[in-house]
């Protein structure tokens, strides 16, 4: 069994959340997305820990 990847691509995060890329960018513009790492080439990465922490904050918001 392989260990989970520490940094996820935007496509992987969108697939996991079942959202479009445009929805993610909308959330990010409004400050509602998980923390991102912007690479020198402009690509985004999201740490698994940041995504999990962000999802946990949504549980209490409902």
OpenMM code with the backbone's topology and positions (N, CA, C; nanometers):
from openmm import Vec3, app, unit

residues = "UNK UNK UNK UNK UNK UNK UNK UNK UNK UNK UNK UNK UNK UNK UNK UNK UNK UNK UNK UNK UNK UNK UNK UNK UNK UNK UNK UNK UNK UNK UNK UNK UNK UNK UNK UNK UNK UNK UNK UNK UNK UNK UNK UNK UNK UNK UNK UNK UNK UNK UNK UNK UNK UNK UNK UNK UNK UNK UNK UNK UNK UNK".split()
positions = [
    Vec3(0.0851, -0.1189, 0.0000),
    Vec3(0.0000, 0.0000, 0.0000),
    Vec3(0.0886, 0.1237, 0.0000),
    Vec3(0.0583, 0.2202, -0.0853),
    Vec3(0.1382, 0.3410, -0.0928),
    Vec3(0.0873, 0.4438, 0.0072),
    Vec3(0.1786, 0.5245, 0.0568),
    Vec3(0.1418, 0.6300, 0.1508),
    Vec3(0.0685, 0.7408, 0.0758),
    Vec3(-0.0262, 0.8078, 0.1416),
    Vec3(-0.0958, 0.9177, 0.0747),
    Vec3(0.0023, 1.0299, 0.0404),
    Vec3(-0.0223, 1.0950, -0.0708),
    Vec3(0.0660, 1.2037, -0.1133),
    Vec3(0.0458, 1.3246, -0.0234),
    Vec3(0.1560, 1.3892, 0.0083),
    Vec3(0.1525, 1.5049, 0.0971),
    Vec3(0.0916, 1.6271, 0.0288),
    Vec3(0.1240, 1.6474, -0.0989),
    Vec3(0.0729, 1.7630, -0.1716),
    Vec3(-0.0118, 1.7163, -0.2898),
    Vec3(-0.1326, 1.7689, -0.2972),
    Vec3(-0.2274, 1.7298, -0.4015),
    Vec3(-0.2343, 1.8365, -0.5091),
    Vec3(-0.2581, 1.7932, -0.6309),
    Vec3(-0.2794, 1.8888, -0.7394),
    Vec3(-0.4208, 1.9452, -0.7289),
    Vec3(-0.4428, 2.0538, -0.7977),
    Vec3(-0.5767, 2.1136, -0.7990),
    Vec3(-0.6778, 2.0156, -0.8581),
    Vec3(-0.6372, 1.9433, -0.9622),
    Vec3(-0.7273, 1.8446, -1.0239),
    Vec3(-0.7656, 1.7357, -0.9243),
    Vec3(-0.6702, 1.6909, -0.8432),
    Vec3(-0.6986, 1.5870, -0.7433),
    Vec3(-0.7947, 1.6376, -0.6367),
    Vec3(-0.7748, 1.7609, -0.5915),
    Vec3(-0.8634, 1.8188, -0.4901),
    Vec3(-1.0034, 1.8361, -0.5470),
    Vec3(-1.0139, 1.8889, -0.6677),
    Vec3(-1.1456, 1.9076, -0.7294),
    Vec3(-1.2174, 1.7744, -0.7490),
    Vec3(-1.1441, 1.6723, -0.7889),
    Vec3(-1.2048, 1.5398, -0.8063),
    Vec3(-1.2537, 1.4850, -0.6730),
    Vec3(-1.1729, 1.5007, -0.5690),
    Vec3(-1.2118, 1.4503, -0.4367),
    Vec3(-1.3351, 1.5225, -0.3836),
    Vec3(-1.3418, 1.6533, -0.4046),
    Vec3(-1.4552, 1.7322, -0.3555),
    Vec3(-1.5736, 1.7308, -0.4517),
    Vec3(-1.5513, 1.6778, -0.5720),
    Vec3(-1.6530, 1.6733, -0.6773),
    Vec3(-1.7031, 1.8136, -0.7120),
    Vec3(-1.6057, 1.9011, -0.7353),
    Vec3(-1.6362, 2.0381, -0.7756),
    Vec3(-1.5576, 2.0707, -0.9023),
    Vec3(-1.5986, 2.1767, -0.9704),
    Vec3(-1.5255, 2.2199, -1.0895),
    Vec3(-1.4073, 2.3067, -1.0472),
    Vec3(-1.3138, 2.3189, -1.1379),
    Vec3(-1.1978, 2.4051, -1.1145),
    Vec3(-1.2440, 2.5496, -1.0922),
    Vec3(-1.3451, 2.5933, -1.1680),
    Vec3(-1.3930, 2.7312, -1.1530),
    Vec3(-1.4546, 2.7533, -1.0148),
    Vec3(-1.5213, 2.6527, -0.9590),
    Vec3(-1.5757, 2.6639, -0.8240),
    Vec3(-1.4634, 2.6799, -0.7230),
    Vec3(-1.3564, 2.6008, -0.7390),
    Vec3(-1.2432, 2.6121, -0.6473),
    Vec3(-1.1842, 2.7530, -0.6539),
    Vec3(-1.1643, 2.8056, -0.7755),
    Vec3(-1.1073, 2.9397, -0.7893),
    Vec3(-1.2009, 3.0461, -0.7314),
    Vec3(-1.3314, 3.0257, -0.7423),
    Vec3(-1.4282, 3.1171, -0.6826),
    Vec3(-1.4151, 3.1152, -0.5306),
    Vec3(-1.4087, 2.9949, -0.4723),
    Vec3(-1.3906, 2.9825, -0.3278),
    Vec3(-1.2610, 3.0489, -0.2841),
    Vec3(-1.1547, 3.0283, -0.3625),
    Vec3(-1.0239, 3.0845, -0.3285),
    Vec3(-1.0291, 3.2369, -0.3316),
    Vec3(-1.0952, 3.2930, -0.4316),
    Vec3(-1.1077, 3.4387, -0.4416),
    Vec3(-1.1854, 3.4965, -0.3233),
    Vec3(-1.2799, 3.4200, -0.2706),
    Vec3(-1.3615, 3.4648, -0.1575),
    Vec3(-1.2995, 3.4277, -0.0224),
    Vec3(-1.1819, 3.3633, -0.0242),
    Vec3(-1.1160, 3.3247, 0.1002),
    Vec3(-1.1792, 3.2050, 0.1677),
    Vec3(-1.2482, 3.1216, 0.0920),
    Vec3(-1.3197, 3.0066, 0.1494),
    Vec3(-1.2576, 2.8726, 0.1150),
    Vec3(-1.1466, 2.8727, 0.0431),
    Vec3(-1.0808, 2.7481, 0.0009),
    Vec3(-0.9706, 2.7112, 0.1001),
    Vec3(-0.9258, 2.5860, 0.0959),
    Vec3(-0.8116, 2.5485, 0.1809),
    Vec3(-0.6862, 2.6235, 0.1367),
    Vec3(-0.5900, 2.6318, 0.2257),
    Vec3(-0.4630, 2.6985, 0.1950),
    Vec3(-0.3953, 2.6320, 0.0771),
    Vec3(-0.3350, 2.7129, -0.0082),
    Vec3(-0.2691, 2.6629, -0.1287),
    Vec3(-0.1224, 2.7031, -0.1294),
    Vec3(-0.0439, 2.6255, -0.2012),
    Vec3(0.0953, 2.6572, -0.2298),
    Vec3(0.1009, 2.6911, -0.3779),
    Vec3(0.1533, 2.8087, -0.4101),
    Vec3(0.1664, 2.8469, -0.5508),
    Vec3(0.3099, 2.8198, -0.5940),
    Vec3(0.3262, 2.7308, -0.6890),
    Vec3(0.4574, 2.6956, -0.7392),
    Vec3(0.5086, 2.8040, -0.8335),
    Vec3(0.6403, 2.8078, -0.8584),
    Vec3(0.6964, 2.9102, -0.9475),
    Vec3(0.6336, 2.9117, -1.0869),
    Vec3(0.5843, 2.7968, -1.1343),
    Vec3(0.5217, 2.7932, -1.2672),
    Vec3(0.3736, 2.8331, -1.2634),
    Vec3(0.3232, 2.8696, -1.1447),
    Vec3(0.1851, 2.9139, -1.1310),
    Vec3(0.0877, 2.8056, -1.0892),
    Vec3(0.1299, 2.6791, -1.0950),
    Vec3(0.0428, 2.5695, -1.0519),
    Vec3(0.0193, 2.5765, -0.9016),
    Vec3(-0.0951, 2.5249, -0.8592),
    Vec3(-0.1283, 2.5211, -0.7174),
    Vec3(-0.1137, 2.3800, -0.6633),
    Vec3(-0.0742, 2.3705, -0.5381),
    Vec3(-0.0728, 2.2439, -0.4655),
    Vec3(-0.1411, 2.2691, -0.3317),
    Vec3(-0.2088, 2.1662, -0.2813),
    Vec3(-0.2766, 2.1755, -0.1528),
    Vec3(-0.2245, 2.0624, -0.0659),
    Vec3(-0.1732, 2.0982, 0.0511),
    Vec3(-0.1248, 1.9953, 0.1435),
    Vec3(-0.2427, 1.9122, 0.1925),
    Vec3(-0.2244, 1.7831, 0.2002),
    Vec3(-0.3288, 1.6926, 0.2499),
    Vec3(-0.3741, 1.7370, 0.3886),
    Vec3(-0.2797, 1.7740, 0.4748),
    Vec3(-0.3146, 1.8170, 0.6111),
    Vec3(-0.4013, 1.9427, 0.6080),
    Vec3(-0.3708, 2.0375, 0.5180),
    Vec3(-0.4511, 2.1597, 0.5075),
    Vec3(-0.5914, 2.1295, 0.4566),
    Vec3(-0.6023, 2.0384, 0.3610),
    Vec3(-0.7342, 2.0000, 0.3093),
    Vec3(-0.8166, 1.9320, 0.4181),
    Vec3(-0.7549, 1.8393, 0.4906),
    Vec3(-0.8262, 1.7691, 0.5978),
    Vec3(-0.8697, 1.8650, 0.7085),
    Vec3(-0.7823, 1.9593, 0.7439),
    Vec3(-0.8145, 2.0583, 0.8475),
    Vec3(-0.9292, 2.1479, 0.8004),
    Vec3(-0.9239, 2.1894, 0.6738),
    Vec3(-1.0295, 2.2735, 0.6167),
    Vec3(-1.1634, 2.2001, 0.6174),
    Vec3(-1.1619, 2.0730, 0.5781),
    Vec3(-1.2859, 1.9944, 0.5791),
    Vec3(-1.3418, 1.9799, 0.7209),
    Vec3(-1.2540, 1.9652, 0.8188),
    Vec3(-1.2974, 1.9520, 0.9579),
    Vec3(-1.3674, 2.0801, 1.0056),
    Vec3(-1.3225, 2.1958, 0.9588),
    Vec3(-1.3879, 2.3206, 1.0002),
    Vec3(-1.5283, 2.3300, 0.9423),
    Vec3(-1.5521, 2.2670, 0.8290),
    Vec3(-1.6848, 2.2714, 0.7676),
    Vec3(-1.7858, 2.1852, 0.8431),
    Vec3(-1.7390, 2.0818, 0.9108),
    Vec3(-1.8288, 1.9940, 0.9872),
    Vec3(-1.9023, 2.0719, 1.0961),
    Vec3(-1.8321, 2.1608, 1.1627),
    Vec3(-1.8920, 2.2369, 1.2722),
    Vec3(-1.9782, 2.3515, 1.2231),
    Vec3(-1.9569, 2.3924, 1.0975),
    Vec3(-2.0300, 2.5065, 1.0450),
    Vec3(-2.1750, 2.4724, 1.0098),
    Vec3(-2.2041, 2.3447, 0.9921),
    Vec3(-2.3391, 2.3048, 0.9479),
    Vec3(-2.4389, 2.3060, 1.0594),
] * unit.nanometer
topology = app.Topology()
chain = topology.addChain("A")
for resn in residues:
    res = topology.addResidue(resn, chain)
    for name in ("N", "CA", "C"):
        topology.addAtom(name, app.Element.getBySymbol(name[0]), res)
